[in-house]
Amino acid sequence: MAAPSGPTVPTTTDAPAPPPFGTVPAGVMVVCDVDDGVFGQPQVVPTADISLHPFAHVLHYGSACFEGLKAHRGHDGVVRLFRYERHVERMRRSAELMLLPPPPEDLLRQAIESAVVSNLDVTPAPPGALYVRPMLFGTEANIGAAAAPSRDAKLLVVCSPVGDYFAGGGRPLRLLVETELPRTTPQFGEAKAGANYVMALGVTRRAAAEFGVDQVLFAPGGSVQETGAANFLLIDNDRVVTRALDGSFLHGVTRDSVLTLARDLGYQVEEREITVEELLGWPGEAALAGTAAVLAGVGTLVHEGREVTIGDGAVGPNTERLREALVAIQQGAGDDRHGWRTVVA
Ligand SMILES: *Cc1c(COP(=O)(O)O)cnc(C)c1O
């Protein structure tokens, strides 16, 4: 967004608002060209425009997937990637689903590490982090290839310094429960792909305009799946409940981490179906889990035009507790008992 022109009035009490998530490119990116399925040598280059042939497969037939992970600078100054092997695995899975050549594990790890090491100068102190966005798309220059996968591709790893998503306290979210329209198609539920986002976008925009909600919780056929970009959890003093892994939704690293920490803290973890009926009668807390927001409390649901308050409508204490436990590990505090951190610098 453009800054207003003309003189600005300095305020003494407020720090300048941080730029919105994902709007600040880090100076350096990693690029790797894939030629007939073979990955070349990743190159570290300045973040800048890339060139694509107008016949490139991705521009016509949507062959693209991505990842999103974070490198955290700890209070000790050390920079650590969080569970990046998981993101590497998942990107390979998404690539397969998009019929793109899957990046070799070592190459993708190395590309991610190089991107972080090259952007240490903009990796912020906590609670900020360096958001890392690997992306892969089909570049074969052939608009006749509608029914063929792209054998050529480009792998990029771009980065962006991000602030605390919760600066200002973490307002409880308002979700529309959508029981008819799906988030995506069954065969792409597990893919982290832009195509899924654009499919959910119209539904989410309409819901925002009509009901003033932040997100749509997709529950086709009355069975809760997830929102457009985050997994959904029910939480109370004893339990964390979430949909069991299946092909219908994106298997979040944050979801898995929160479930693991919840078990460590003595919660009972239930991975099973959640019906809309159970959801609307849930007496405890609800939250969204994802890399960007970590764990965000849900305060209100809108279902068939009716508003349902979750708990007392505020971010719940168990949600806060689990979020703090996760953030502490990400920032390097305490034991890394599950081996989730990789020191980069
Ligand atoms: C990325 C993503 C998530 C969250 O996954 P994390 O690994 O926790 O960041 C959830 N749902 C969708 C659709 C996503 O694309």
The ligand as an ORCA input file, in Angstrom:
! r2SCAN-3c Opt
* xyz 0 1
  C      -0.091    -23.998      4.654
  C      -1.477    -24.407      4.985
  C      -1.865    -24.754      6.292
  C      -0.945    -24.645      7.479
  O       0.152    -25.497      7.407
  P       1.438    -25.237      8.321
  O       2.391    -26.285      7.917
  O       0.999    -25.355      9.720
  O       1.899    -23.851      8.014
  C      -3.172    -25.179      6.497
  N      -4.059    -25.248      5.487
  C      -3.730    -24.907      4.226
  C      -4.753    -25.011      3.158
  C      -2.431    -24.479      3.931
  O      -2.127    -24.146      2.666
*
